[in-house]
Amino acid sequence: MNRILIVGASGLVGSNLAVALREDQCVYGTYDKHKPNLAGVPLFKVDVLKESALFDVITLVRPNIVYYCAAVRDEQTCSEHPLPALTINAEAAADIALCLRPLGGRLIYFSTSKVYSGQKGNYTEDDPTDPSSSYGEAKRRAEDLLLEFENTFVLRLGTLYGFDCIPDRSLLSKLVKALIARKEMTFIKDETRDFHSLTEVIEASKRLLHAADDKSGLYNCPSPGKTTYYDFARHLAHAINVPTENITAISGEDLRAPYNTPELRGKDTTLNGEKFTRSFGLLTGSLTESLTKIADQLRTGLT
Ligand SMILES: NC(=O)c1ccc[n+]([C@@H]2O[C@H](COP(=O)([O-])OP(=O)(O)OC[C@H]3O[C@@H](n4cnc5c(N)ncnc54)[C@H](OP(=O)(O)O)[C@@H]3O)[C@@H](O)[C@H]2O)c1
């Protein structure tokens, strides 16, 4: 059985990973501001900006696997507070990789398609990065630091959807609520993104857990859901059986919010997941199947 430490077990990815892994692995987690309710997962309060706190936990837990899920994803926070954002998004993860090396441990880190500006789309792992946001810049720095380590796997993700350990916090919960309430909503119709269900992300993360050491490196997570926010919202509405007439389309060019200008938004940030599939096999499921599962979860109250 692996001894797994999830740094950021209170976030969307970390909490879902903890629930998925705790059945057959020895799982520990950290949180900072939000203590999650994760039965069977011992939790430690750790602010990665306070260096010793994280190392105290690593010394205590002695994990052979660390999933690093701590992040500052908000673009405004990253651009207004670049140094702490860089520490949380990149440098603390590299410190862990260094610390795990003599223990023979493995770090699994989640990166983002936002390391690309989105001018091209279908990016492979060999395409040079060119982020156009502070968040993307910090994640690129993380990739550059982490890929120096032979004990590190980096999994790039697009846009995630799924339910969070804290009710109503995830974007999906908010979107479902708004659709059911028939709220007027506007979504971009001319920018393509990879939409990954959390189920796919968890499955991909498990494959990296079991991968041979010599497969370490950078992988794009394959996605069966390459679409726009507008079409995603419409597919979701169909899946949960609510009307779509309150969903209207807008062009990304027309969106003018302080940190969401067309310059920062890429037309197509989709990732090519062939390297992952070649190395670790197909991730099954289509967007429609995943959204049907979400609808089932809502019906049965398992959100
Ligand atoms: N969600 C997406 O659509 C998406 C897309 C692409 C890539 N990713 C990547 O996937 C990973 C997980 O993202 P996520 O969506 O799960 O993020 P999230 O829900 O925003 O969670 C962020 C986590 O980071 C923790 N954290 C923040 N500041 C911290 C600090 N100073 N010290 C310790 N922990 C701190 C938070 O703890 P508290 O809440 O307890 O403060 C929380 O557990 C990240 O690397 C992200 O870049 C996510």
The ligand as an SDF file (V2000), in Angstrom:
LIG
                    3D

 48 52  0  0  0  0  0  0  0  0999 V2000
   -9.8620   23.5100  -11.4410 N   0  0  0  0  0  0  0  0  0  0  0  0
   -9.4690   23.5890  -12.7110 C   0  0  0  0  0  0  0  0  0  0  0  0
  -10.2830   23.8360  -13.6450 O   0  0  0  0  0  0  0  0  0  0  0  0
   -8.0170   23.3280  -13.0630 C   0  0  0  0  0  0  0  0  0  0  0  0
   -7.6520   23.3810  -14.4170 C   0  0  0  0  0  0  0  0  0  0  0  0
   -6.3190   23.1310  -14.7750 C   0  0  0  0  0  0  0  0  0  0  0  0
   -5.3840   22.8370  -13.7970 C   0  0  0  0  0  0  0  0  0  0  0  0
   -5.7570   22.8200  -12.4880 N   0  0  0  0  0  0  0  0  0  0  0  0
   -4.7070   22.5200  -11.4910 C   0  0  0  0  0  0  0  0  0  0  0  0
   -5.1280   21.4650  -10.6570 O   0  0  0  0  0  0  0  0  0  0  0  0
   -4.5990   21.6430   -9.3320 C   0  0  0  0  0  0  0  0  0  0  0  0
   -5.7180   21.5940   -8.3340 C   0  0  0  0  0  0  0  0  0  0  0  0
   -6.6280   22.6520   -8.6270 O   0  0  0  0  0  0  0  0  0  0  0  0
   -8.0190   22.7960   -7.8690 P   0  0  0  0  0  0  0  0  0  0  0  0
   -9.0300   23.2070   -8.8590 O   0  0  0  0  0  0  0  0  0  0  0  0
   -8.2550   21.6350   -7.0140 O   0  0  0  0  0  0  0  0  0  0  0  0
   -7.6960   24.0630   -6.9530 O   0  0  0  0  0  0  0  0  0  0  0  0
   -8.6020   24.6840   -5.8110 P   0  0  0  0  0  0  0  0  0  0  0  0
   -9.9180   24.0010   -5.7360 O   0  0  0  0  0  0  0  0  0  0  0  0
   -8.5570   26.1670   -6.0150 O   0  0  0  0  0  0  0  0  0  0  0  0
   -7.8040   24.3030   -4.4670 O   0  0  0  0  0  0  0  0  0  0  0  0
   -6.6180   24.9370   -4.1680 C   0  0  0  0  0  0  0  0  0  0  0  0
   -5.9780   24.2430   -2.9850 C   0  0  0  0  0  0  0  0  0  0  0  0
   -4.7860   24.9370   -2.6650 O   0  0  0  0  0  0  0  0  0  0  0  0
   -4.7460   25.1230   -1.2570 C   0  0  0  0  0  0  0  0  0  0  0  0
   -3.9380   26.2880   -0.9440 N   0  0  0  0  0  0  0  0  0  0  0  0
   -4.0640   27.5490   -1.4170 C   0  0  0  0  0  0  0  0  0  0  0  0
   -3.1320   28.3430   -0.8380 N   0  0  0  0  0  0  0  0  0  0  0  0
   -2.3940   27.5570   -0.0070 C   0  0  0  0  0  0  0  0  0  0  0  0
   -1.3010   27.7830    0.8580 C   0  0  0  0  0  0  0  0  0  0  0  0
   -0.7450   29.0060    1.0200 N   0  0  0  0  0  0  0  0  0  0  0  0
   -0.7980   26.7320    1.5560 N   0  0  0  0  0  0  0  0  0  0  0  0
   -1.3450   25.4930    1.4360 C   0  0  0  0  0  0  0  0  0  0  0  0
   -2.3910   25.2010    0.6370 N   0  0  0  0  0  0  0  0  0  0  0  0
   -2.9090   26.2460   -0.0690 C   0  0  0  0  0  0  0  0  0  0  0  0
   -6.2010   25.3220   -0.8630 C   0  0  0  0  0  0  0  0  0  0  0  0
   -6.3620   25.1120    0.5300 O   0  0  0  0  0  0  0  0  0  0  0  0
   -7.5420   25.8370    1.3730 P   0  0  0  0  0  0  0  0  0  0  0  0
   -8.7640   25.8810    0.5040 O   0  0  0  0  0  0  0  0  0  0  0  0
   -7.7150   24.9610    2.5780 O   0  0  0  0  0  0  0  0  0  0  0  0
   -7.0480   27.2050    1.7260 O   0  0  0  0  0  0  0  0  0  0  0  0
   -6.8440   24.2210   -1.7150 C   0  0  0  0  0  0  0  0  0  0  0  0
   -6.7180   22.9840   -1.0770 O   0  0  0  0  0  0  0  0  0  0  0  0
   -3.8640   22.9820   -9.3610 C   0  0  0  0  0  0  0  0  0  0  0  0
   -2.5000   22.7640   -9.5860 O   0  0  0  0  0  0  0  0  0  0  0  0
   -4.4540   23.7130  -10.5570 C   0  0  0  0  0  0  0  0  0  0  0  0
   -3.5430   24.6140  -11.0970 O   0  0  0  0  0  0  0  0  0  0  0  0
   -7.0540   23.0460  -12.0840 C   0  0  0  0  0  0  0  0  0  0  0  0
  1  2  1  0
  2  3  2  0
  2  4  1  0
  4  5  1  0
  4 48  2  0
  5  6  2  0
  6  7  1  0
  7  8  2  0
  8  9  1  0
  8 48  1  0
  9 10  1  0
  9 46  1  0
 10 11  1  0
 11 12  1  0
 11 44  1  0
 12 13  1  0
 13 14  1  0
 14 15  2  0
 14 16  1  0
 14 17  1  0
 17 18  1  0
 18 19  2  0
 18 20  1  0
 18 21  1  0
 21 22  1  0
 22 23  1  0
 23 24  1  0
 23 42  1  0
 24 25  1  0
 25 26  1  0
 25 36  1  0
 26 27  1  0
 26 35  1  0
 27 28  2  0
 28 29  1  0
 29 30  1  0
 29 35  2  0
 30 31  1  0
 30 32  2  0
 32 33  1  0
 33 34  2  0
 34 35  1  0
 36 37  1  0
 36 42  1  0
 37 38  1  0
 38 39  2  0
 38 40  1  0
 38 41  1  0
 42 43  1  0
 44 45  1  0
 44 46  1  0
 46 47  1  0
M  CHG  2   8   1  16  -1
M  END
$$$$
